[in-house]
């Protein structure tokens, strides 16, 4: 399943900074992250960093 985009302001799971753009969420647990940071994680691990469910990389 691919990550979905949202426009709400959230804190990034990785850097803990507020996300003002390029926010993505895991479709299973709703963890929020900056798109580039989550994309790097998915390319390395293939899973969500929080819930561990399998995720596929999304288009750039």
Protein Blocks (a to p, Z undefined) as FASTA:
>chain_A
ZZdddfbdcddfklopacfbhpacdfklopacdfklmmmmmmmnopafklopacddddZZ
